[in-house]
C-alpha cells in the first residue's frame, strides 16, 4: 500500500514539473509579445517593424524554449533511467525469489526422496527378518521331529520304518511373501555351488518344508492303516523270509505293497529332512550378510538390523547326526515289489 502511494506521488511530481516547464514557455511567449506590443504603442503605433519583431521574437524566445525543452528532455531521460533501474531491481528480486523457490522445491523433493528411500530400506529389513523368522521356525520344527527318532534309528530298513516320528500338532504350511525379497540380486544366495541362488531357491526350500509335513502325515496315516488292518494273506510273504525274520514278520503284518511303500517313504523322509535342515541353516547363516549388502548402512544403524541366529551345541550335533541305511538290504527289500 505504501509503495503504491509513493509511486502515485512520484508520477504527480513528474506531471507537475512538466506542466511548470510548459507554463514557463507559454508565459515567456506572452511576455515577449507583450513587451514588443508595448514598444510599438510607445513608439506611436509604428507597425512597420514586423521583420524586426520576428528577429526579436526568435532571438529572445528560442533560447528560452530550447532551454525549457532541454530541461524537459533531461528530466525525461532521468525518469526513464530511474524506471529502468527500478525494473532491473524488480527483475533481480524476482530472480532471487524464483531461485529461493526452486531451492525450496529441490529441498522438498530431496526430503521426499530421502523419506521414500528410508522407507524402502526399512521394508528390505522387515522383509528379510520376516523371511528369516519363517526359516528359523521351520528349522526348529524339523529339528524337533528329527530329535524324536534319530537316536532310535538303526541301519535296518524295517526297523527304521517301524518308528513313526510324530507330526507336531502346531505345524502349519510355510507361505512367506517371497516377492518382498525381490531386491536380492540373482546369483548371490548361497550355497552357490549347488543352486542358482535367486529368491526362487529360497521359496523352494520352504516349499520342501511343506512337502515334508505332508509326507509325514501320509506316512502316519499309512502306519495307522497297517496297524489297524493287517495283511490278510500272510502266505504270500514267504519270499521275505529269505531276508530275515524281522523283515518276514513286518511284511506278514503290512503286506507287500504297503510294506514296501512305508519303507521307501521312510527313507525318502529321513533323507529329505536331513537335506532340508542343511539348506535351512545355510539360509539362516548366509542370508543376513547378503541382504545387508543391499541395504543402506545408515538404515542399518538407525533401524533394526537383520536377524542373526546361531544353533546351540546340541542343535548343531542333531543337525549333523545321520544314521545311514543298509543300502544292500534296502534295495533287496524294495526289489521284492516287482516279484
C-alpha positions in Angstrom: 0.0 0.0 0.0 2.8 2.4 0.9 4.7 1.6 -2.3 1.6 2.3 -4.4 1.2 5.7 -2.7 4.9 6.5 -3.3 4.6 5.6 -7.0 1.5 7.8 -7.4 3.2 10.8 -5.7 6.2 10.4 -8.0 4.0 10.4 -11.1 2.2 13.5 -9.8 5.5 15.2 -9.2 6.7 14.5 -12.7 3.5 15.8 -14.2 3.7 19.0 -12.2 7.3 19.6 -13.3 6.4 19.1 -17.0 3.4 21.4 -16.6 5.6 24.0 -14.9 8.2 23.9 -17.8 5.4 24.2 -20.3 3.9 27.1 -18.4 7.2 28.8 -18.3 7.4 28.6 -22.1 3.9 29.9 -22.6 4.4 32.8 -20.2 7.7 33.6 -21.9 6.0 33.8 -25.3 3.3 36.1 -23.8 5.7 38.3 -22.0 7.9 38.7 -25.1 4.9 39.5 -27.3 3.5 41.9 -24.7 6.8 43.8 -24.4 7.1 44.2 -28.1 3.5 45.5 -28.4 4.1 47.9 -25.6 7.2 49.1 -27.5 5.1 49.7 -30.6 2.5 51.7 -28.7 5.1 53.8 -27.1 6.6 54.5 -30.5 3.3 55.8 -31.9 1.9 52.6 -33.3 4.5 52.1 -35.9 3.9 48.5 -37.1 6.3 48.6 -39.9 8.9 46.8 -37.9 7.5 43.3 -38.1 10.8 41.9 -39.5 12.5 43.3 -36.5 9.7 41.8 -34.4 10.5 38.3 -35.9 14.2 38.7 -35.2 13.4 39.9 -31.7 10.9 37.2 -31.1 13.2 34.4 -32.4 16.2 35.8 -30.6 14.6 36.1 -27.3 12.3 33.1 -27.1 14.3 30.5 -29.0 17.0 30.1 -26.3 14.3 30.2 -23.6 12.2 27.5 -25.3 15.3 25.4 -26.2 16.5 25.6 -22.6 13.0 24.5 -21.4 12.9 21.7 -23.9 16.4 20.6 -22.8 15.3 20.6 -19.2 12.2 18.6 -20.0 14.3 16.1 -22.1 16.9 15.7 -19.4 14.2 15.2 -16.8 12.5 12.6 -19.0 15.8 10.8 -19.5 16.4 10.8 -15.8 12.9 9.5 -15.2 13.4 6.7 -17.7 16.8 5.8 -16.2 15.2 5.6 -12.7 12.3 3.4 -14.1 14.8 1.2 -15.8 16.9 0.8 -12.6 13.7 0.1 -10.8 12.6 -2.6 -13.3 16.1 -4.1 -13.1 15.9 -4.2 -9.4 12.5 -5.8 -9.5 13.7 -8.4 -12.0 16.7 -9.2 -9.7 14.3 -9.5 -6.8 12.1 -11.8 -8.8 15.1 -13.9 -9.9 16.2 -14.2 -6.3 12.7 -15.2 -5.2 12.4 -17.7 -8.0 15.8 -19.1 -7.1 14.8 -19.4 -3.5 11.6 -21.1 -4.5 13.4 -23.5 -6.7 15.9 -24.3 -3.9 12.9 -24.9 -1.6 11.2 -27.2 -4.1 14.5 -29.1 -4.6 14.9 -29.5 -0.9 11.4 -30.7 -0.5 11.9 -33.2 -3.4 15.2 -34.3 -1.8 13.5 -34.8 1.5 10.7 -36.7 -0.1 13.2 -38.9 -2.0 15.1 -39.5 1.3 11.9 -40.4 3.1 10.9 -42.9 0.4 14.4 -44.2 0.3 14.5 -44.8 4.1 11.0 -46.3 3.9 12.3 -48.7 1.1 15.3 -49.6 3.2 13.1 -50.4 6.2 10.9 -52.6 4.1 14.0 -54.5 3.0 15.0 -55.1 6.6 11.5 -56.1 7.6 11.0 -58.4 4.6 14.4 -60.1 5.3 13.6 -60.6 9.1 10.1 -61.9 8.3 11.5 -64.5 6.0 14.3 -65.4 8.4 11.7 -65.9 11.2 9.8 -68.3 9.0 13.0 -70.1 8.2 14.1 -70.3 11.8 10.7 -71.7 12.9 10.9 -74.3 10.1 14.4 -75.3 11.2 13.3 -75.7 14.8 10.3 -77.8 14.0 12.2 -80.1 11.8 14.9 -80.5 14.5 12.2 -81.3 17.0 10.8 -84.0 14.6 14.3 -85.4 14.0 15.1 -85.4 17.7 12.2 -87.9 18.3 13.6 -90.6 16.1 17.3 -90.1 15.3 18.6 -91.8 18.5 16.3 -94.8 17.8 17.4 -95.4 14.3 19.4 -98.5 13.2 20.5 -99.3 9.7 17.9 -102.0 9.1 15.1 -100.6 6.8 12.3 -102.4 8.6 13.4 -101.1 12.0 13.5 -97.6 10.6 10.1 -98.0 9.0 8.6 -99.1 12.3 9.5 -95.9 14.0 6.9 -93.2 13.3 8.1 -89.7 14.0 5.1 -87.8 15.5 3.9 -84.8 13.5 3.9 -81.7 15.6 0.3 -80.6 16.2 1.2 -76.9 15.7 2.9 -77.3 12.3 1.5 -75.2 9.6 2.4 -74.7 5.9 5.0 -72.0 5.3 3.9 -69.3 2.9 6.4 -66.4 3.1 5.9 -63.4 1.0 8.9 -64.1 -1.2 8.2 -61.2 -3.5 9.3 -58.8 -0.8 12.8 -60.1 -1.3 12.9 -59.1 -4.9 15.7 -56.6 -4.1 18.1 -59.5 -3.7 20.0 -59.9 -7.0 20.1 -63.2 -8.8 23.1 -65.4 -8.1 24.0 -64.3 -4.6 22.1 -66.6 -2.3 24.3 -69.4 -1.1 25.2 -72.3 -1.4 26.4 -71.0 -4.8 27.9 -74.3 -5.9 24.7 -76.3 -5.8 21.9 -73.8 -6.5 21.2 -71.0 -8.9 21.0 -68.7 -5.9 18.0 -66.5 -6.6 14.9 -65.9 -4.5 13.3 -68.9 -6.2 15.7 -71.1 -4.3 14.5 -69.6 -1.0 10.9 -70.3 -1.9 11.7 -73.8 -2.9 13.4 -74.6 0.4 10.3 -73.6 2.4 8.2 -75.5 0.0 10.4 -78.5 0.8 9.4 -78.0 4.4 5.7 -78.0 3.5 6.3 -81.2 1.4 8.0 -82.9 4.4 5.0 -82.1 6.6 2.6 -83.6 4.1 4.8 -86.7 3.7 4.9 -87.2 7.5 1.1 -87.1 7.5 0.9 -89.6 4.7 3.4 -91.9 6.4 1.5 -91.6 9.7 -1.8 -92.5 8.0 -0.2 -95.5 6.3 1.3 -96.7 9.6 -2.1 -96.4 11.3 -3.7 -98.3 8.4 -1.2 -101.1 8.7 -1.6 -101.5 12.4 -5.4 -101.5 12.2 -5.8 -103.6 9.1 -3.1 -106.3 8.9 -2.4 -108.2 5.7 -5.0 -110.9 5.1 -2.7 -113.3 3.1 0.5 -114.0 5.0 1.3 -117.0 2.8 2.3 -114.7 0.0 5.1 -113.2 2.1 7.3 -116.3 2.1 9.9 -114.6 -0.2 10.7 -112.1 2.6 11.6 -115.0 4.9 14.8 -115.4 2.9 16.0 -112.0 4.0 15.5 -112.3 7.8 12.8 -112.9 10.3 12.3 -109.2 11.1 11.6 -108.4 7.5 9.3 -111.5 7.2 7.2 -110.6 10.2 6.9 -107.0 9.1 5.5 -107.9 5.7 3.1 -110.5 7.2 1.7 -107.6 9.1 1.9 -104.9 6.4 1.5 -106.7 3.2 3.9 -106.3 0.2 2.6 -103.1 -1.3 2.0 -101.2 1.9 5.2 -102.5 3.5 7.4 -101.5 0.6 5.7 -98.1 0.4 6.2 -97.5 4.1 9.9 -98.4 3.9 10.5 -96.4 0.8 8.6 -93.4 2.2 10.5 -93.6 5.5 13.9 -93.4 3.8 12.8 -90.6 1.5 11.6 -88.7 4.6 14.8 -89.2 6.5 17.0 -88.0 3.6 14.6 -85.2 2.8 14.6 -83.9 6.4 18.4 -84.0 6.6 18.9 -82.2 3.3 16.2 -79.6 4.1 17.7 -78.9 7.5 21.1 -78.2 6.0 19.5 -75.8 3.4 17.5 -74.0 6.0 20.5 -73.5 8.2 22.6 -72.3 5.2 20.0 -69.7 4.5 19.9 -68.6 8.2 23.6 -68.2 8.2 24.2 -66.5 4.9 21.1 -64.5 4.1 21.7 -61.8 6.7 25.1 -60.8 5.2 23.7 -61.0 1.6 20.6 -58.9 2.5 22.7 -56.3 4.3 24.8 -55.8 1.2 21.7 -54.5 -0.5 20.6 -52.2 2.4 21.9 -48.8 3.2 24.4 -48.8 6.1 22.6 -45.7 7.5 19.4 -47.6 7.6 21.1 -50.5 9.4 22.5 -48.1 12.0 19.3 -46.1 12.5 16.8 -49.0 12.5 16.8 -52.7 13.5 19.5 -54.8 11.9 18.9 -58.1 10.1 18.3 -61.0 12.5 21.1 -63.4 13.3 20.6 -66.9 14.7 23.1 -69.5 15.9 22.4 -73.1 16.8 23.5 -74.3 20.3 25.8 -77.3 20.7 23.0 -79.9 20.9 21.2 -78.4 18.0 24.3 -78.4 15.9 25.0 -82.0 16.8 21.5 -83.0 16.0 21.6 -81.2 12.6 24.8 -83.1 11.6 23.9 -86.5 13.0 22.9 -89.1 10.4 22.3 -92.9 10.6 22.7 -94.4 7.1 20.5 -97.2 6.0 21.9 -100.6 4.9 21.6 -99.9 1.2 22.1 -103.6 0.2 19.3 -104.7 2.4 17.1 -101.8 1.4 17.5 -102.4 -2.3 16.9 -106.1 -1.7 13.6 -105.4 0.0 12.4 -102.8 -2.5 13.1 -105.1 -5.4 10.6 -107.6 -4.0 7.7 -105.4 -5.1 8.3 -106.4 -8.7 8.2 -110.1 -7.9 
